[in-house]
Amino acid sequence: MRGSLAVFMRGSAAVLLAIFAVCGPVRAEDAPASGAGLSDVPELSEGFRLLYTQHFPEARETFHSWANAHPGEPFPQAAIAASYLFEEMYRQGVLTSDFFLNEKRFLHGIDGKPNAERMKDFRGALTNARALAKTRLVQKPKDPEALFALTIAAGMESNADSVLEKKQLDALKMIKEANKDAKVLLAQRPEALDANVALGCANYIIGSLSAGTRFMLWFGDIHGDKKLGMEQMQQAADHGRYLKPFAQILLALAARREKKNELAQKLLRELTEEFPSSTLFAAEYAKAMGRPVPAEMHPN
């Protein structure tokens, strides 16, 4: 059984991550503000809009500016980390149907290696986000803003470990950590439904594996339910704040795997309407509609 589990970790841990990249709490209309991640900050919203339209350096500059002005906030550091990770995933074609519908790539991650300098900066920002979050937890145990930052940090690191760097054992550890923090967050802030990006993606992917593989993972306290996972991702896509578009693209890609073409087309149409200059969303919408994709829409 140990040998079989090792085989699984080399291959399918990448699956647990390909759509596990982003997770963070969302807005409820009557939810109290609690730090940058749980409230509306125009500067950060603009930074994420730049991220969604593939203006990565400009997004980072916006996040850095706000972080420098608010040195005690962990979320801007997580946003900086996200800008590096999402840029690398974009360059590698991870957030596309070409990746998700290709079983070999979906199970084993990217070909080759990620950009070393970009990954170094990504991990440096993660370290900063975690340090600030842990300081807040010392001052206030179960602080929602700190749990928000820790959840997305673990989710993003799991993504990088598995899909980009192929460190499957480390990725599985991060998956468990992200799930743990997300559950604590939701227990006290049930309106923070975007935390379901992490829980939903893990549930969906693990639930899609063979019965034998799920049985082996059960011994490591890793469980999955495919139907529940889709429902959780839908909740995040419906009720997100800064990260809502990422929940939508991830759900759309999962929907294409499930041959739920109408759902995928709806989500991708909404993304192209909200971000008309995004080559990523436009290309995926064209693919979902069976239309040719112009060369200029492909990552550089």
C-alpha positions as CSV (number, residue, x, y, z in Angstrom):
1,M,0.0,0.0,0.0
2,R,2.9,2.4,0.7
3,G,4.2,1.9,-2.8
4,S,0.8,2.5,-4.3
5,L,0.5,5.7,-2.3
6,A,3.9,6.9,-3.5
7,V,2.8,6.4,-7.1
8,F,-0.3,8.4,-6.4
9,M,1.6,11.3,-4.8
10,R,4.0,11.5,-7.8
11,G,1.1,11.7,-10.2
12,S,-2.2,12.8,-8.9
13,A,-1.1,15.3,-6.2
14,A,-0.7,17.7,-9.1
15,V,-4.4,17.3,-9.7
16,L,-5.1,18.4,-6.1
17,L,-3.4,21.6,-7.0
18,A,-4.1,22.6,-10.5
19,I,-7.3,24.2,-9.5
20,F,-6.4,24.8,-5.9
21,A,-4.5,28.0,-6.3
22,V,-6.7,30.7,-4.8
23,C,-8.8,30.8,-1.7
24,G,-9.9,33.7,0.4
25,P,-13.1,34.9,2.1
26,V,-15.8,36.9,0.4
27,R,-18.2,39.7,1.0
28,A,-21.6,39.3,2.5
29,E,-23.6,42.4,2.4
30,D,-24.0,42.7,6.2
31,A,-20.5,41.3,7.1
32,P,-18.4,43.5,9.3
33,A,-15.2,44.9,7.9
34,S,-12.0,43.2,9.2
35,G,-8.8,44.2,7.6
36,A,-7.9,44.5,4.0
37,G,-8.9,41.0,2.9
38,L,-12.4,41.1,4.4
39,S,-13.3,44.6,3.4
40,D,-13.4,46.7,0.2
41,V,-10.2,48.6,-0.6
42,P,-10.3,50.4,-3.9
43,E,-6.5,50.3,-4.4
44,L,-6.5,46.5,-3.9
45,S,-9.5,46.0,-6.1
46,E,-7.6,47.9,-8.9
47,G,-4.6,45.7,-8.3
48,F,-6.6,42.6,-8.8
49,R,-8.2,44.0,-12.0
50,L,-4.7,44.5,-13.3
51,L,-3.9,41.0,-12.4
52,Y,-6.9,39.6,-14.2
53,T,-6.0,41.5,-17.4
54,Q,-2.4,40.1,-17.3
55,H,-0.8,43.4,-16.2
56,F,1.4,41.7,-13.7
57,P,4.1,44.3,-12.9
58,E,1.5,47.0,-12.6
59,A,-0.6,44.8,-10.2
60,R,2.5,44.2,-8.1
61,E,3.3,47.9,-7.9
62,T,-0.2,48.6,-6.7
63,F,0.0,45.8,-4.0
64,H,3.4,46.9,-2.9
65,S,2.3,50.5,-2.5
66,W,-0.6,49.6,-0.3
67,A,1.5,47.1,1.7
68,N,4.1,49.8,2.4
69,A,1.4,52.2,3.6
70,H,-0.2,49.4,5.8
71,P,2.8,47.4,7.1
72,G,0.7,45.4,9.6
73,E,-1.7,43.9,7.1
74,P,-1.0,40.3,5.9
75,F,-3.4,40.3,3.0
76,P,-1.4,42.7,0.7
77,Q,1.6,40.4,1.1
78,A,-0.5,37.5,0.0
79,A,-1.7,39.5,-3.0
80,I,1.9,40.2,-3.9
81,A,2.6,36.5,-3.8
82,A,-0.5,35.8,-5.9
83,S,0.8,38.2,-8.6
84,Y,4.0,36.1,-9.0
85,L,2.2,32.8,-8.9
86,F,-0.6,33.7,-11.3
87,E,1.9,35.2,-13.7
88,E,3.9,32.0,-13.7
89,M,0.8,29.9,-14.1
90,Y,-0.3,32.1,-17.0
91,R,3.1,31.8,-18.7
92,Q,3.0,28.0,-18.2
93,G,-0.6,27.8,-19.5
94,V,-1.9,26.2,-16.3
95,L,-5.2,28.1,-16.0
96,T,-6.5,26.9,-19.4
97,S,-8.6,24.1,-20.7
98,D,-5.6,22.9,-22.7
99,F,-4.0,22.0,-19.3
100,F,-7.1,20.8,-17.6
101,L,-8.4,18.6,-20.4
102,N,-5.0,17.0,-21.0
103,E,-4.9,14.1,-18.6
104,K,-1.1,13.8,-18.7
105,R,-0.5,17.5,-17.8
106,F,-3.4,17.6,-15.4
107,L,-2.0,14.7,-13.4
108,H,1.7,15.5,-13.6
109,G,2.0,19.2,-13.8
110,I,3.9,21.5,-16.2
111,D,6.7,20.5,-18.6
112,G,10.1,21.7,-17.5
113,K,10.7,24.1,-14.6
114,P,9.2,27.4,-13.5
115,N,11.1,30.7,-13.6
116,A,13.5,30.6,-10.6
117,E,13.5,34.3,-9.9
118,R,9.7,34.6,-10.0
119,M,9.3,31.7,-7.6
120,K,11.9,33.1,-5.2
121,D,9.9,36.4,-5.0
122,F,6.7,34.4,-4.7
123,R,8.0,32.5,-1.6
124,G,9.4,35.6,-0.1
125,A,6.0,37.3,-0.2
126,L,4.4,34.2,1.3
127,T,6.9,34.3,4.2
128,N,6.0,38.0,4.8
129,A,2.2,37.2,4.7
130,R,2.5,34.3,7.2
131,A,4.7,36.3,9.6
132,L,2.2,39.1,9.7
133,A,-0.7,36.7,10.1
134,K,0.9,34.8,12.9
135,T,1.6,38.1,14.7
136,R,-2.1,38.9,14.5
137,L,-3.1,35.5,15.8
138,V,-0.9,36.0,18.9
139,Q,-2.7,39.3,19.6
140,K,-6.1,37.8,18.7
141,P,-6.5,34.1,18.4
142,K,-8.8,33.1,15.4
143,D,-8.4,36.5,13.9
144,P,-10.4,36.3,10.6
145,E,-7.9,38.4,8.6
146,A,-5.0,36.3,9.7
147,L,-6.9,33.1,8.9
148,F,-7.7,34.5,5.5
149,A,-4.1,35.2,4.7
150,L,-2.9,31.8,6.0
151,T,-5.6,30.0,4.0
152,I,-4.7,31.5,0.7
153,A,-1.0,31.2,1.4
154,A,-1.2,27.5,2.0
155,G,-3.4,27.1,-1.1
156,M,-1.0,29.0,-3.3
157,E,2.0,27.2,-1.9
158,S,0.3,23.8,-2.5
159,N,-0.3,24.9,-6.1
160,A,3.3,25.9,-6.6
161,D,4.7,22.8,-5.0
162,S,2.6,20.4,-7.1
163,V,1.9,21.9,-10.5
164,L,5.0,24.0,-10.9
165,E,7.7,22.4,-8.9
166,K,6.4,18.8,-8.6
167,K,6.9,18.5,-4.8
168,Q,3.8,16.3,-4.3
169,L,4.4,15.4,-0.6
170,D,4.8,19.1,0.3
171,A,1.7,19.9,-1.7
172,L,-0.4,17.4,0.2
173,K,0.7,18.9,3.5
174,M,-0.2,22.4,2.3
175,I,-3.6,21.1,1.2
176,K,-4.4,19.9,4.7
177,E,-3.2,23.1,6.2
178,A,-5.3,25.2,3.9
179,N,-8.4,23.1,4.7
180,K,-7.8,23.4,8.4
181,D,-7.5,27.2,8.4
182,A,-10.5,27.6,6.0
183,K,-12.7,25.5,8.3
184,V,-11.8,27.6,11.3
185,L,-12.5,30.7,9.4
186,L,-15.9,29.5,8.2
187,A,-16.9,28.3,11.6
188,Q,-16.8,31.9,12.9
189,R,-17.5,33.7,9.6
190,P,-19.9,31.5,7.7
191,E,-20.5,34.3,5.2
192,A,-16.9,34.0,4.1
193,L,-17.9,31.6,1.3
194,D,-14.8,32.2,-0.9
195,A,-12.9,30.0,1.5
196,N,-14.8,27.3,-0.3
197,V,-12.4,27.7,-3.3
198,A,-9.9,25.6,-1.3
199,L,-12.4,23.2,0.1
200,G,-14.4,22.8,-3.1
201,C,-11.4,22.2,-5.4
202,A,-10.0,19.6,-3.0
203,N,-13.3,17.9,-2.7
204,Y,-13.9,17.9,-6.4
205,I,-10.5,16.5,-7.4
206,I,-10.2,13.9,-4.7
207,G,-13.7,12.8,-5.4
208,S,-12.8,12.3,-9.0
209,L,-10.0,9.9,-8.2
210,S,-10.4,6.1,-8.3
211,A,-12.0,4.4,-5.3
212,G,-8.7,2.7,-4.5
213,T,-6.8,6.0,-4.4
214,R,-9.5,7.7,-2.3
215,F,-9.3,4.7,0.1
216,M,-5.5,5.2,0.5
217,L,-5.9,9.0,1.0
218,W,-8.6,8.3,3.7
219,F,-5.8,6.9,5.9
220,G,-4.1,10.3,5.7
221,D,-7.4,12.1,6.7
222,I,-7.8,13.4,3.1
223,H,-11.4,13.1,1.9
224,G,-13.3,14.1,-1.2
225,D,-16.8,14.5,-2.6
226,K,-17.1,15.4,-6.2
227,K,-20.6,16.8,-6.1
228,L,-19.9,18.8,-2.9
229,G,-16.8,20.2,-4.4
230,M,-18.7,21.6,-7.4
231,E,-21.3,23.1,-5.1
232,Q,-18.6,24.8,-3.0
233,M,-16.8,26.2,-6.0
234,Q,-20.2,27.6,-7.2
235,Q,-20.7,29.4,-3.9
236,A,-17.3,31.0,-4.2
237,A,-17.9,32.0,-7.8
238,D,-21.3,33.5,-6.9
239,H,-20.1,35.5,-3.8
240,G,-16.5,36.5,-4.2
241,R,-14.7,39.7,-3.6
242,Y,-11.2,40.2,-4.9
243,L,-10.8,36.6,-5.9
244,K,-14.2,35.9,-7.4
245,P,-12.9,35.9,-11.1
246,F,-10.5,33.2,-10.2
247,A,-13.2,31.1,-8.6
248,Q,-15.2,31.6,-11.9
249,I,-12.3,30.5,-14.2
250,L,-11.6,27.4,-12.0
251,L,-15.2,26.4,-11.9
252,A,-15.5,26.9,-15.7
253,L,-12.5,24.6,-16.3
254,A,-13.9,22.0,-13.9
255,A,-17.3,22.3,-15.8
256,R,-15.6,21.7,-19.1
257,R,-14.1,18.5,-17.6
258,E,-17.5,17.4,-16.5
259,K,-19.0,18.3,-20.0
260,K,-21.2,20.9,-18.4
261,N,-20.7,23.2,-21.4
262,E,-23.5,25.6,-20.7
263,L,-22.1,26.4,-17.2
264,A,-18.6,26.8,-18.6
265,Q,-19.8,29.1,-21.4
266,K,-21.9,31.2,-18.9
267,L,-19.0,31.7,-16.5
268,L,-16.5,32.5,-19.3
269,R,-18.9,34.9,-21.0
270,E,-19.3,36.8,-17.7
271,L,-15.6,37.0,-17.3
272,T,-15.0,38.3,-20.8
273,E,-17.7,40.9,-20.3
274,E,-16.2,42.1,-17.0
275,F,-12.6,42.0,-18.3
276,P,-12.8,42.6,-22.1
277,S,-9.0,43.1,-22.4
278,S,-8.1,39.8,-20.7
279,T,-6.6,37.5,-23.3
280,L,-6.9,34.5,-20.9
281,F,-10.6,34.8,-20.4
282,A,-11.3,35.7,-24.1
283,A,-9.3,32.7,-25.3
284,E,-11.0,30.2,-22.9
285,Y,-14.4,31.6,-23.9
286,A,-13.6,31.1,-27.6
287,K,-12.5,27.5,-26.9
288,A,-15.7,26.8,-24.9
289,M,-17.8,28.1,-27.8
290,G,-15.8,26.1,-30.4
291,R,-14.3,29.1,-32.0
292,P,-10.7,29.5,-33.2
293,V,-8.3,31.3,-30.8
294,P,-6.2,34.1,-32.4
295,A,-2.5,33.7,-31.9
296,E,-2.2,37.0,-30.0
297,M,-4.4,35.5,-27.2
298,H,-1.8,32.9,-26.3
299,P,0.5,33.5,-23.3
300,N,4.0,35.0,-24.1
